[in-house]
Amino acid sequence: MRKLNMAELNRLTVEEFKSERKSPIVIVLDNVRSLNNVGSAFRTSDAFLVEKIYLCGITGTPPHKDIQKTALGATESVAWEYADTTVAAILKLKQEGYTVCPLEQVEKSIKLHEFLPDPDQKFALVFGNEVFGVEEDVIKASDFVIEIPQLGTKHSLNISVSMGIALWDFIVKMGILNKK
């Protein structure tokens, strides 16, 4: 067994990525402070062929060196859009047929391992501010709220970790890996 080199990984070029059929998932960042987290969102979205990222409120936008540091070029491949408010972004997405699902700890949340996304639906996954989480008005305007169960003493995960867990779960459950 040996580590694969870059040529053997057979990754898409930026042009190929842009023309590739995307996963029916968009990411919405709700007032995310850390530019490193924004960059990680781009990199993770690239890894899972996410359609688009919505950067809302105080969330930083490319180009910025701190975003680039963790995005590693993914700001060139993943489409993005800025919205003044997260509510405006999710209302637009709902009109476009997306099912809006923030990841947050609320009453009556659905545990991620119990949520079965319909492979024929489009989803908008919302990730919140590092300190305050997803805004209450965003939660109220959403279709489902999904929670990643945690077993330790901490009550939250970094959004880049939450995003990786949630996207992988959706990609597997929706059978997207089987279509590639």
LINSULBEL-V697588 format. One record per run of one state. SS is the DSSP state (2 for helix, 1 for strand, 0 for the rest). FROM is the first residue (numbers start at 1). TO is the last residue. If there is no record, write none. Layout:
# LINSULBEL-V697588
SS | FROM | TO
SS | FROM | TO
This chain:
# LINSULBEL-V697588
0 | 1 | 5
2 | 6 | 9
0 | 10 | 13
2 | 14 | 19
0 | 20 | 22
1 | 23 | 30
0 | 31 | 34
2 | 35 | 47
0 | 48 | 49
1 | 50 | 56
0 | 57 | 64
2 | 65 | 71
0 | 72 | 73
2 | 74 | 77
0 | 78 | 78
1 | 79 | 83
0 | 84 | 85
2 | 86 | 95
0 | 96 | 97
1 | 98 | 103
0 | 104 | 109
1 | 110 | 111
2 | 112 | 114
0 | 115 | 121
1 | 122 | 127
0 | 128 | 128
1 | 129 | 129
0 | 130 | 132
1 | 133 | 133
0 | 134 | 135
2 | 136 | 140
0 | 141 | 143
1 | 144 | 147
0 | 148 | 158
2 | 159 | 173
0 | 174 | 176
2 | 177 | 179
0 | 180 | 180
